[in-house]
Amino acid sequence: MGSGNGDLLMIVRLAIAIAAGLLLGSCQTTGVGSVAGGECKIFENPQYVVLGKRPYDQDWIDSQIEGGVGGCGWKRPKPRPVSFDAVAGQKVKVAAPVKKRGIIKRIKDRVVHPFTKPVEPVIESTPPPVVAAPAPPPPAPRDPVDELLQPSVIRKVN
């Protein structure tokens, strides 16, 4: 009888493992237990042709990017390079490098103005108006019994 319980326990465990395998494995197929097209429900179908020229186009594009970031784990897009928007045949303007002062100019600046630094302009602003706080209200008159138990003013005895 002892081995009968062990066999039954093994059969129950095997049945649970097979059932779990079927239930979990069905998600990997398009058969029973799978949602056909479920991965595409985070994306919208555009109502009109999207050209990227108007606010409608930008709103639709933004919604698709947000759907991909939230649903598919995409990384957010990098900033757009300036070269993408350049017209063919048009050169991209690059900022000119700052020229270094020559040695003669540096020596002249040291001799003529040896210890002066450029002074930043002082910007004076008007201070905010000072509003006087309202006077506190006078204390409420005390009950005569409280005054007898804890006098607030010590009286001089003549």
HELIX and SHEET records of a PDB file:
HELIX    1   1 GLY A    2  GLY A   25  1                                  24    
HELIX    2   2 SER A   26  GLN A   28  5                                   3    
HELIX    3   3 GLY A   38  CYS A   40  5                                   3    
HELIX    4   4 PRO A   55  CYS A   72  1                                  18    
HELIX    5   5 VAL A   82  ASP A   85  5                                   4    
HELIX    6   6 ILE A  103  VAL A  112  1                                  10    
HELIX    7   7 PRO A  144  LEU A  149  1                                   6    
END                                                                             
